[in-house]
Amino acid sequence: MDRIFWMAKEDGRYDTKSSYEFILQGHTLASSSGATSGIWKALWQSISIPRCKELIWRACHDIVPVRAVLVNRGTVTDSICPLCGDEDETLVHAFFGCSELAPVWFSSPLSMDFRNVPDTFSLVQWLSQILKEGDEWLVDSVFTLMWAIWERRNKWCFEQQWYPFDYVLRRAFSMAAVGFNGGDGGVVLHGQRREGDRAKWRPPQTGIIKVNVDASVPTGSLMGYGYIARNSRGEVLATAAAKWPTVSTVALAEAMALRWALQLSLDLYLWTWVFLLWKLR
């Protein structure tokens, strides 16, 4: 009877350690092309932990066992996403396009919007561009977030344990080699105070979400907004940042920042919130 044999081990049994060593020794899959082969070295030399790098490598080679892949293999008969129940669970859908993931990517320090992923989206090209940036924090944040997304999906599929989107952010933070809120990020996390700000962050009442909004109005052509939502335990539920053309007055910038934050909270389904606007510079 035929069986699957893993060529990197004498007994033919696959495990993570042998897979990692196999790649470090310079082996690649036959499907690697000249356009993408250059990213593998950067991937495996990144500072992320091995389990995250292996998942990304498997995703780039389309061997992550999402339901669409399993249907093609004849393992399962249903390709519908187990999280949203609306679309086929392809690789891109499982990590980006699922409606359950929109708050995850957007509320992370990356503030990425994947609500309308185009059909032409290429995971390999997207990751290749990120790796070419050479930003360790960016690479590590993407890798850990994708791993936490996959873990959350599997906990629901195999353990029937449902976790909210902020679980993904906490898990990604716990595995990050670089601080998940970033080196040069413009959002203040966990009540950290800016220079000259003597007010200490105070938690809201139980069941209330406190949202802090900040606007920076420099002399240039762009102004920036910062957003952070926390619960009564001080846990971060969402963070975001945005740039807009500079307006003429500080009062107008304050009003626009508040309107942006209100809409963002509605999009993230944060219904019970209290807003505080930091003093504008």
Phi and psi restraints in degrees (value plus and minus 20) as a CYANA .aco file:
   2 ASP   PHI     -88.3   -48.3
   2 ASP   PSI     127.4   167.4
   3 ARG   PHI    -167.9  -127.9
   3 ARG   PSI     140.4   180.4
   4 ILE   PHI     -96.5   -56.5
   4 ILE   PSI     113.2   153.2
   5 PHE   PHI    -144.7  -104.7
   5 PHE   PSI     103.9   143.9
   6 TRP   PHI    -108.6   -68.6
   6 TRP   PSI      91.7   131.7
   7 MET   PHI     -91.8   -51.8
   7 MET   PSI     -31.6     8.4
   8 ALA   PHI    -102.0   -62.0
   8 ALA   PSI     -27.5    12.5
   9 LYS   PHI    -150.6  -110.6
   9 LYS   PSI     126.4   166.4
  10 GLU   PHI     -83.9   -43.9
  10 GLU   PSI     -54.5   -14.5
  11 ASP   PHI    -105.2   -65.2
  11 ASP   PSI     -23.1    16.9
  12 GLY   PHI      57.4    97.4
  12 GLY   PSI     -13.8    26.2
  13 ARG   PHI    -113.2   -73.2
  13 ARG   PSI     112.2   152.2
  14 TYR   PHI    -103.5   -63.5
  14 TYR   PSI     120.3   160.3
  15 ASP   PHI    -169.5  -129.5
  15 ASP   PSI     145.3   185.3
  16 THR   PHI     -83.3   -43.3
  16 THR   PSI     -62.1   -22.1
  17 LYS   PHI     -80.7   -40.7
  17 LYS   PSI     -67.0   -27.0
  18 SER   PHI     -87.2   -47.2
  18 SER   PSI     -53.7   -13.7
  19 SER   PHI     -84.8   -44.8
  19 SER   PSI     -63.7   -23.7
  20 TYR   PHI     -83.7   -43.7
  20 TYR   PSI     -64.9   -24.9
  21 GLU   PHI     -86.1   -46.1
  21 GLU   PSI     -55.4   -15.4
  22 PHE   PHI     -79.7   -39.7
  22 PHE   PSI     -63.7   -23.7
  23 ILE   PHI     -91.5   -51.5
  23 ILE   PSI     -61.2   -21.2
  24 LEU   PHI     -83.6   -43.6
  24 LEU   PSI     -45.9    -5.9
  25 GLN   PHI     -98.4   -58.4
  25 GLN   PSI     -22.0    18.0
  26 GLY   PHI      80.5   120.5
  26 GLY   PSI     -15.1    24.9
  27 HIS   PHI     -97.6   -57.6
  27 HIS   PSI     127.5   167.5
  28 THR   PHI    -157.6  -117.6
  28 THR   PSI     143.1   183.1
  29 LEU   PHI     -96.4   -56.4
  29 LEU   PSI     134.5   174.5
  30 ALA   PHI     -84.1   -44.1
  30 ALA   PSI     -40.7    -0.7
  31 SER   PHI     -99.6   -59.6
  31 SER   PSI     -26.2    13.8
  32 SER   PHI     -84.8   -44.8
  32 SER   PSI     115.9   155.9
  33 SER   PHI    -132.5   -92.5
  33 SER   PSI     148.1   188.1
  34 GLY   PHI     -82.7   -42.7
  34 GLY   PSI     -49.2    -9.2
  35 ALA   PHI     -92.4   -52.4
  35 ALA   PSI     -45.0    -5.0
  36 THR   PHI    -136.5   -96.5
  36 THR   PSI     -33.0     7.0
  37 SER   PHI     -82.2   -42.2
  37 SER   PSI     -43.8    -3.8
  38 GLY   PHI     -91.3   -51.3
  38 GLY   PSI     -35.4     4.6
  39 ILE   PHI    -104.6   -64.6
  39 ILE   PSI     -38.5     1.5
  40 TRP   PHI     -86.0   -46.0
  40 TRP   PSI     -58.8   -18.8
  41 LYS   PHI     -83.6   -43.6
  41 LYS   PSI     -63.7   -23.7
  42 ALA   PHI     -84.4   -44.4
  42 ALA   PSI     -57.0   -17.0
  43 LEU   PHI     -82.7   -42.7
  43 LEU   PSI     -70.8   -30.8
  44 TRP   PHI     -95.9   -55.9
  44 TRP   PSI     -37.9     2.1
  45 GLN   PHI    -113.3   -73.3
  45 GLN   PSI     -19.6    20.4
  46 SER   PHI     -87.7   -47.7
  46 SER   PSI     144.2   184.2
  47 ILE   PHI    -104.1   -64.1
  47 ILE   PSI     -23.7    16.3
  48 SER   PHI     -85.2   -45.2
  48 SER   PSI     138.5   178.5
  49 ILE   PHI     -90.3   -50.3
  49 ILE   PSI     134.4   174.4
  50 PRO   PHI     -75.8   -35.8
  50 PRO   PSI     -59.0   -19.0
  51 ARG   PHI     -83.2   -43.2
  51 ARG   PSI     -53.5   -13.5
  52 CYS   PHI     -91.9   -51.9
  52 CYS   PSI     -63.2   -23.2
  53 LYS   PHI     -85.4   -45.4
  53 LYS   PSI     -57.4   -17.4
  54 GLU   PHI     -85.5   -45.5
  54 GLU   PSI     -61.7   -21.7
  55 LEU   PHI     -81.5   -41.5
  55 LEU   PSI     -62.5   -22.5
  56 ILE   PHI     -84.5   -44.5
  56 ILE   PSI     -61.8   -21.8
  57 TRP   PHI     -81.6   -41.6
  57 TRP   PSI     -63.0   -23.0
  58 ARG   PHI     -85.4   -45.4
  58 ARG   PSI     -58.1   -18.1
  59 ALA   PHI     -85.4   -45.4
  59 ALA   PSI     -60.7   -20.7
  60 CYS   PHI     -84.2   -44.2
  60 CYS   PSI     -47.5    -7.5
  61 HIS   PHI    -119.6   -79.6
  61 HIS   PSI      -8.7    31.3
  62 ASP   PHI      37.3    77.3
  62 ASP   PSI      21.2    61.2
  63 ILE   PHI    -141.7  -101.7
  63 ILE   PSI      -0.1    39.9
  64 VAL   PHI    -100.0   -60.0
  64 VAL   PSI     111.5   151.5
  65 PRO   PHI     -96.9   -56.9
  65 PRO   PSI      42.7    82.7
  66 VAL   PHI     -94.3   -54.3
  66 VAL   PSI     144.8   184.8
  67 ARG   PHI     -85.2   -45.2
  67 ARG   PSI     -54.7   -14.7
  68 ALA   PHI     -82.1   -42.1
  68 ALA   PSI     -58.1   -18.1
  69 VAL   PHI     -88.3   -48.3
  69 VAL   PSI     -62.0   -22.0
  70 LEU   PHI     -86.4   -46.4
  70 LEU   PSI     -53.4   -13.4
  71 VAL   PHI     -84.1   -44.1
  71 VAL   PSI     -63.3   -23.3
  72 ASN   PHI     -82.6   -42.6
  72 ASN   PSI     -50.6   -10.6
  73 ARG   PHI    -103.1   -63.1
  73 ARG   PSI     -30.1     9.9
  74 GLY   PHI      61.9   101.9
  74 GLY   PSI      -7.1    32.9
  75 THR   PHI     -98.5   -58.5
  75 THR   PSI     -60.4   -20.4
  76 VAL   PHI    -149.4  -109.4
  76 VAL   PSI     147.7   187.7
  77 THR   PHI    -131.5   -91.5
  77 THR   PSI     -30.5     9.5
  78 ASP   PHI    -133.6   -93.6
  78 ASP   PSI     101.3   141.3
  79 SER   PHI    -120.0   -80.0
  79 SER   PSI     -16.7    23.3
  80 ILE   PHI     -89.8   -49.8
  80 ILE   PSI     120.2   160.2
  81 CYS   PHI     -79.1   -39.1
  81 CYS   PSI     108.9   148.9
  82 PRO   PHI     -93.0   -53.0
  82 PRO   PSI     -33.1     6.9
  83 LEU   PHI    -110.9   -70.9
  83 LEU   PSI     -75.2   -35.2
  84 CYS   PHI    -112.4   -72.4
  84 CYS   PSI     -47.8    -7.8
  85 GLY   PHI      49.8    89.8
  85 GLY   PSI      -4.3    35.7
  86 ASP   PHI    -130.3   -90.3
  86 ASP   PSI     -55.8   -15.8
  87 GLU   PHI    -150.4  -110.4
  87 GLU   PSI     146.5   186.5
  88 ASP   PHI     -84.4   -44.4
  88 ASP   PSI     119.4   159.4
  89 GLU   PHI    -105.9   -65.9
  89 GLU   PSI      64.2   104.2
  90 THR   PHI    -104.6   -64.6
  90 THR   PSI     154.9   194.9
  91 LEU   PHI     -81.2   -41.2
  91 LEU   PSI     -67.7   -27.7
  92 VAL   PHI     -84.7   -44.7
  92 VAL   PSI     -59.6   -19.6
  93 HIS   PHI     -84.1   -44.1
  93 HIS   PSI     -62.3   -22.3
  94 ALA   PHI     -84.7   -44.7
  94 ALA   PSI     -51.1   -11.1
  95 PHE   PHI    -124.6   -84.6
  95 PHE   PSI     -40.3    -0.3
  96 PHE   PHI    -155.8  -115.8
  96 PHE   PSI     -68.3   -28.3
  97 GLY   PHI    -101.8   -61.8
  97 GLY   PSI     -36.7     3.3
  98 CYS   PHI     -82.9   -42.9
  98 CYS   PSI     117.3   157.3
  99 SER   PHI     -82.2   -42.2
  99 SER   PSI     -43.7    -3.7
 100 GLU   PHI     -92.4   -52.4
 100 GLU   PSI     -33.4     6.6
 101 LEU   PHI    -120.9   -80.9
 101 LEU   PSI     -32.3     7.7
 102 ALA   PHI     -75.9   -35.9
 102 ALA   PSI     -65.6   -25.6
 103 PRO   PHI     -86.2   -46.2
 103 PRO   PSI     -48.5    -8.5
 104 VAL   PHI     -85.6   -45.6
 104 VAL   PSI     -74.4   -34.4
 105 TRP   PHI     -86.9   -46.9
 105 TRP   PSI     -60.1   -20.1
 106 PHE   PHI     -94.8   -54.8
 106 PHE   PSI     -53.2   -13.2
 107 SER   PHI    -107.5   -67.5
 107 SER   PSI     -27.0    13.0
 108 SER   PHI     -93.6   -53.6
 108 SER   PSI     145.1   185.1
 109 PRO   PHI     -79.4   -39.4
 109 PRO   PSI     -36.0     4.0
 110 LEU   PHI     -95.0   -55.0
 110 LEU   PSI     -46.8    -6.8
 111 SER   PHI      31.4    71.4
 111 SER   PSI      27.0    67.0
 112 MET   PHI    -114.6   -74.6
 112 MET   PSI     119.7   159.7
 113 ASP   PHI    -128.0   -88.0
 113 ASP   PSI      88.7   128.7
 114 PHE   PHI    -134.6   -94.6
 114 PHE   PSI       9.9    49.9
 115 ARG   PHI     -90.3   -50.3
 115 ARG   PSI     -43.8    -3.8
 116 ASN   PHI    -152.9  -112.9
 116 ASN   PSI      57.6    97.6
 117 VAL   PHI     -97.5   -57.5
 117 VAL   PSI     103.7   143.7
 118 PRO   PHI     -89.4   -49.4
 118 PRO   PSI     135.0   175.0
 119 ASP   PHI     -83.8   -43.8
 119 ASP   PSI     -43.4    -3.4
 120 THR   PHI    -106.6   -66.6
 120 THR   PSI     -17.3    22.7
 121 PHE   PHI     -80.2   -40.2
 121 PHE   PSI     108.7   148.7
 122 SER   PHI    -134.7   -94.7
 122 SER   PSI      96.3   136.3
 123 LEU   PHI     -81.8   -41.8
 123 LEU   PSI     -62.4   -22.4
 124 VAL   PHI     -82.5   -42.5
 124 VAL   PSI     -65.8   -25.8
 125 GLN   PHI     -85.1   -45.1
 125 GLN   PSI     -60.2   -20.2
 126 TRP   PHI     -84.5   -44.5
 126 TRP   PSI     -67.3   -27.3
 127 LEU   PHI     -87.3   -47.3
 127 LEU   PSI     -54.9   -14.9
 128 SER   PHI     -81.0   -41.0
 128 SER   PSI     -62.0   -22.0
 129 GLN   PHI     -85.7   -45.7
 129 GLN   PSI     -59.9   -19.9
 130 ILE   PHI     -84.1   -44.1
 130 ILE   PSI     -62.8   -22.8
 131 LEU   PHI     -85.9   -45.9
 131 LEU   PSI     -55.1   -15.1
 132 LYS   PHI     -87.4   -47.4
 132 LYS   PSI     -43.5    -3.5
 133 GLU   PHI     -82.6   -42.6
 133 GLU   PSI     -48.7    -8.7
 134 GLY   PHI      52.2    92.2
 134 GLY   PSI      -2.7    37.3
 135 ASP   PHI    -114.3   -74.3
 135 ASP   PSI      87.8   127.8
 136 GLU   PHI     -81.1   -41.1
 136 GLU   PSI     -59.7   -19.7
 137 TRP   PHI     -84.6   -44.6
 137 TRP   PSI     -63.3   -23.3
 138 LEU   PHI     -82.5   -42.5
 138 LEU   PSI     -68.3   -28.3
 139 VAL   PHI     -81.6   -41.6
 139 VAL   PSI     -67.6   -27.6
 140 ASP   PHI     -84.2   -44.2
 140 ASP   PSI     -58.9   -18.9
 141 SER   PHI     -85.1   -45.1
 141 SER   PSI     -63.1   -23.1
 142 VAL   PHI     -85.3   -45.3
 142 VAL   PSI     -65.7   -25.7
 143 PHE   PHI     -82.9   -42.9
 143 PHE   PSI     -68.3   -28.3
 144 THR   PHI     -87.9   -47.9
 144 THR   PSI     -55.5   -15.5
 145 LEU   PHI     -87.0   -47.0
 145 LEU   PSI     -61.6   -21.6
 146 MET   PHI     -84.8   -44.8
 146 MET   PSI     -58.3   -18.3
 147 TRP   PHI     -85.1   -45.1
 147 TRP   PSI     -63.5   -23.5
 148 ALA   PHI     -86.1   -46.1
 148 ALA   PSI     -55.6   -15.6
 149 ILE   PHI     -81.8   -41.8
 149 ILE   PSI     -64.8   -24.8
 150 TRP   PHI     -86.8   -46.8
 150 TRP   PSI     -59.1   -19.1
 151 GLU   PHI     -83.7   -43.7
 151 GLU   PSI     -64.6   -24.6
 152 ARG   PHI     -80.1   -40.1
 152 ARG   PSI     -62.0   -22.0
 153 ARG   PHI     -80.6   -40.6
 153 ARG   PSI     -64.8   -24.8
 154 ASN   PHI     -89.0   -49.0
 154 ASN   PSI     -53.4   -13.4
 155 LYS   PHI     -83.8   -43.8
 155 LYS   PSI     -53.8   -13.8
 156 TRP   PHI     -95.1   -55.1
 156 TRP   PSI     -62.7   -22.7
 157 CYS   PHI     -88.1   -48.1
 157 CYS   PSI     -60.3   -20.3
 158 PHE   PHI    -128.4   -88.4
 158 PHE   PSI     -38.8     1.2
 159 GLU   PHI    -141.2  -101.2
 159 GLU   PSI     -22.9    17.1
 160 GLN   PHI      33.5    73.5
 160 GLN   PSI      16.2    56.2
 161 GLN   PHI    -127.8   -87.8
 161 GLN   PSI      99.1   139.1
 162 TRP   PHI    -120.4   -80.4
 162 TRP   PSI     106.6   146.6
 163 TYR   PHI    -139.1   -99.1
 163 TYR   PSI     120.2   160.2
 164 PRO   PHI     -89.2   -49.2
 164 PRO   PSI     148.6   188.6
 165 PHE   PHI     -85.0   -45.0
 165 PHE   PSI     -46.8    -6.8
 166 ASP   PHI     -88.6   -48.6
 166 ASP   PSI     -38.9     1.1
 167 TYR   PHI     -81.3   -41.3
 167 TYR   PSI     -60.2   -20.2
 168 VAL   PHI     -81.7   -41.7
 168 VAL   PSI     -62.3   -22.3
 169 LEU   PHI     -85.2   -45.2
 169 LEU   PSI     -61.1   -21.1
 170 ARG   PHI     -86.5   -46.5
 170 ARG   PSI     -60.0   -20.0
 171 ARG   PHI     -86.8   -46.8
 171 ARG   PSI     -61.5   -21.5
 172 ALA   PHI     -82.4   -42.4
 172 ALA   PSI     -61.7   -21.7
 173 PHE   PHI     -82.1   -42.1
 173 PHE   PSI     -60.0   -20.0
 174 SER   PHI     -87.4   -47.4
 174 SER   PSI     -43.3    -3.3
 175 MET   PHI    -122.1   -82.1
 175 MET   PSI     -26.2    13.8
 176 ALA   PHI     -88.8   -48.8
 176 ALA   PSI     113.4   153.4
 177 ALA   PHI     -98.7   -58.7
 177 ALA   PSI     -47.2    -7.2
 178 VAL   PHI    -133.4   -93.4
 178 VAL   PSI     125.8   165.8
 179 GLY   PHI     -66.6   -26.6
 179 GLY   PSI     106.4   146.4
 180 PHE   PHI     -86.0   -46.0
 180 PHE   PSI     -44.2    -4.2
 181 ASN   PHI    -106.3   -66.3
 181 ASN   PSI     -12.2    27.8
 182 GLY   PHI      66.3   106.3
 182 GLY   PSI     138.0   178.0
 183 GLY   PHI     -98.1   -58.1
 183 GLY   PSI     -72.1   -32.1
 184 ASP   PHI    -129.5   -89.5
 184 ASP   PSI       3.5    43.5
 185 GLY   PHI     -83.0   -43.0
 185 GLY   PSI     129.0   169.0
 186 GLY   PHI    -115.0   -75.0
 186 GLY   PSI     -17.1    22.9
 187 VAL   PHI    -121.0   -81.0
 187 VAL   PSI     113.8   153.8
 188 VAL   PHI    -107.5   -67.5
 188 VAL   PSI     105.2   145.2
 189 LEU   PHI    -130.7   -90.7
 189 LEU   PSI     132.5   172.5
 190 HIS   PHI      31.9    71.9
 190 HIS   PSI      21.2    61.2
 191 GLY   PHI      51.1    91.1
 191 GLY   PSI      -3.9    36.1
 192 GLN   PHI     -83.3   -43.3
 192 GLN   PSI     118.2   158.2
 193 ARG   PHI    -120.8   -80.8
 193 ARG   PSI     122.6   162.6
 194 ARG   PHI     -99.4   -59.4
 194 ARG   PSI     139.9   179.9
 195 GLU   PHI     -78.9   -38.9
 195 GLU   PSI     107.8   147.8
 196 GLY   PHI      69.9   109.9
 196 GLY   PSI     -25.9    14.1
 197 ASP   PHI    -118.3   -78.3
 197 ASP   PSI      88.1   128.1
 198 ARG   PHI    -109.9   -69.9
 198 ARG   PSI     -31.6     8.4
 199 ALA   PHI     -93.6   -53.6
 199 ALA   PSI     111.4   151.4
 200 LYS   PHI    -114.3   -74.3
 200 LYS   PSI     117.3   157.3
 201 TRP   PHI     -85.6   -45.6
 201 TRP   PSI     113.0   153.0
 202 ARG   PHI    -138.9   -98.9
 202 ARG   PSI     116.2   156.2
 203 PRO   PHI     -90.4   -50.4
 203 PRO   PSI     132.8   172.8
 204 PRO   PHI    -100.0   -60.0
 204 PRO   PSI     158.8   198.8
 205 GLN   PHI     -88.9   -48.9
 205 GLN   PSI     138.9   178.9
 206 THR   PHI     -78.4   -38.4
 206 THR   PSI     112.8   152.8
 207 GLY   PHI      71.0   111.0
 207 GLY   PSI     -25.1    14.9
 208 ILE   PHI    -128.3   -88.3
 208 ILE   PSI     119.9   159.9
 209 ILE   PHI    -124.0   -84.0
 209 ILE   PSI     105.4   145.4
 210 LYS   PHI    -118.1   -78.1
 210 LYS   PSI     107.9   147.9
 211 VAL   PHI    -133.4   -93.4
 211 VAL   PSI     102.9   142.9
 212 ASN   PHI    -122.8   -82.8
 212 ASN   PSI     114.0   154.0
 213 VAL   PHI    -144.9  -104.9
 213 VAL   PSI     117.9   157.9
 214 ASP   PHI    -152.6  -112.6
 214 ASP   PSI     125.8   165.8
 215 ALA   PHI    -150.6  -110.6
 215 ALA   PSI     115.4   155.4
 216 SER   PHI    -132.8   -92.8
 216 SER   PSI     104.9   144.9
 217 VAL   PHI    -137.3   -97.3
 217 VAL   PSI      67.5   107.5
 218 PRO   PHI    -100.5   -60.5
 218 PRO   PSI    -194.8  -154.8
 219 THR   PHI    -105.4   -65.4
 219 THR   PSI     -29.3    10.7
 220 GLY   PHI     -99.6   -59.6
 220 GLY   PSI    -180.2  -140.2
 221 SER   PHI    -110.8   -70.8
 221 SER   PSI     -29.1    10.9
 222 LEU   PHI    -143.9  -103.9
 222 LEU   PSI     125.0   165.0
 223 MET   PHI    -138.1   -98.1
 223 MET   PSI     140.1   180.1
 224 GLY   PHI    -142.8  -102.8
 224 GLY   PSI     129.0   169.0
 225 TYR   PHI    -135.6   -95.6
 225 TYR   PSI     126.3   166.3
 226 GLY   PHI    -148.5  -108.5
 226 GLY   PSI     126.7   166.7
 227 TYR   PHI    -163.7  -123.7
 227 TYR   PSI     115.3   155.3
 228 ILE   PHI    -168.4  -128.4
 228 ILE   PSI     114.1   154.1
 229 ALA   PHI    -138.5   -98.5
 229 ALA   PSI     110.4   150.4
 230 ARG   PHI    -155.0  -115.0
 230 ARG   PSI     132.2   172.2
 231 ASN   PHI    -113.4   -73.4
 231 ASN   PSI    -190.7  -150.7
 232 SER   PHI     -88.3   -48.3
 232 SER   PSI     -37.9     2.1
 233 ARG   PHI    -112.2   -72.2
 233 ARG   PSI     -18.0    22.0
 234 GLY   PHI      61.7   101.7
 234 GLY   PSI     -12.0    28.0
 235 GLU   PHI     -96.6   -56.6
 235 GLU   PSI     115.7   155.7
 236 VAL   PHI     -96.5   -56.5
 236 VAL   PSI     102.8   142.8
 237 LEU   PHI    -118.1   -78.1
 237 LEU   PSI     -50.4   -10.4
 238 ALA   PHI    -182.9  -142.9
 238 ALA   PSI     125.3   165.3
 239 THR   PHI    -157.4  -117.4
 239 THR   PSI     132.2   172.2
 240 ALA   PHI    -181.2  -141.2
 240 ALA   PSI     140.0   180.0
 241 ALA   PHI    -166.2  -126.2
 241 ALA   PSI     131.6   171.6
 242 ALA   PHI    -172.7  -132.7
 242 ALA   PSI     137.3   177.3
 243 LYS   PHI    -139.9   -99.9
 243 LYS   PSI     120.6   160.6
 244 TRP   PHI    -160.4  -120.4
 244 TRP   PSI     137.4   177.4
 245 PRO   PHI     -78.4   -38.4
 245 PRO   PSI     118.8   158.8
 246 THR   PHI     -83.8   -43.8
 246 THR   PSI     120.4   160.4
 247 VAL   PHI    -124.1   -84.1
 247 VAL   PSI     153.9   193.9
 248 SER   PHI     -98.4   -58.4
 248 SER   PSI     -49.2    -9.2
 249 THR   PHI    -149.0  -109.0
 249 THR   PSI     134.9   174.9
 250 VAL   PHI     -85.9   -45.9
 250 VAL   PSI     -58.2   -18.2
 251 ALA   PHI     -80.7   -40.7
 251 ALA   PSI     -61.1   -21.1
 252 LEU   PHI     -87.0   -47.0
 252 LEU   PSI     -60.4   -20.4
 253 ALA   PHI     -81.5   -41.5
 253 ALA   PSI     -60.1   -20.1
 254 GLU   PHI     -83.2   -43.2
 254 GLU   PSI     -63.6   -23.6
 255 ALA   PHI     -85.1   -45.1
 255 ALA   PSI     -61.5   -21.5
 256 MET   PHI     -87.1   -47.1
 256 MET   PSI     -58.2   -18.2
 257 ALA   PHI     -84.2   -44.2
 257 ALA   PSI     -60.6   -20.6
 258 LEU   PHI     -87.1   -47.1
 258 LEU   PSI     -62.0   -22.0
 259 ARG   PHI     -82.7   -42.7
 259 ARG   PSI     -62.5   -22.5
 260 TRP   PHI     -80.9   -40.9
 260 TRP   PSI     -63.3   -23.3
 261 ALA   PHI     -88.3   -48.3
 261 ALA   PSI     -57.2   -17.2
 262 LEU   PHI     -82.5   -42.5
 262 LEU   PSI     -66.0   -26.0
 263 GLN   PHI     -84.9   -44.9
 263 GLN   PSI     -59.6   -19.6
 264 LEU   PHI     -83.0   -43.0
 264 LEU   PSI     -62.1   -22.1
 265 SER   PHI     -83.3   -43.3
 265 SER   PSI     -58.3   -18.3
 266 LEU   PHI     -85.6   -45.6
 266 LEU   PSI     -61.9   -21.9
 267 ASP   PHI     -83.4   -43.4
 267 ASP   PSI     -51.9   -11.9
 268 LEU   PHI    -111.8   -71.8
 268 LEU   PSI     -15.8    24.2
 269 TYR   PHI      41.4    81.4
 269 TYR   PSI      16.7    56.7
 270 LEU   PHI    -114.9   -74.9
 270 LEU   PSI      69.7   109.7
 271 TRP   PHI    -101.7   -61.7
 271 TRP   PSI     -61.1   -21.1
 272 THR   PHI    -120.2   -80.2
 272 THR   PSI      64.6   104.6
 273 TRP   PHI    -145.8  -105.8
 273 TRP   PSI     139.4   179.4
 274 VAL   PHI    -146.5  -106.5
 274 VAL   PSI     109.4   149.4
 275 PHE   PHI    -118.3   -78.3
 275 PHE   PSI     119.6   159.6
 276 LEU   PHI    -149.6  -109.6
 276 LEU   PSI     112.9   152.9
 277 LEU   PHI    -126.9   -86.9
 277 LEU   PSI     100.2   140.2
 278 TRP   PHI     -84.8   -44.8
 278 TRP   PSI     134.5   174.5
 279 LYS   PHI     -82.6   -42.6
 279 LYS   PSI     110.9   150.9
 280 LEU   PHI    -100.0   -60.0
 280 LEU   PSI     124.0   164.0
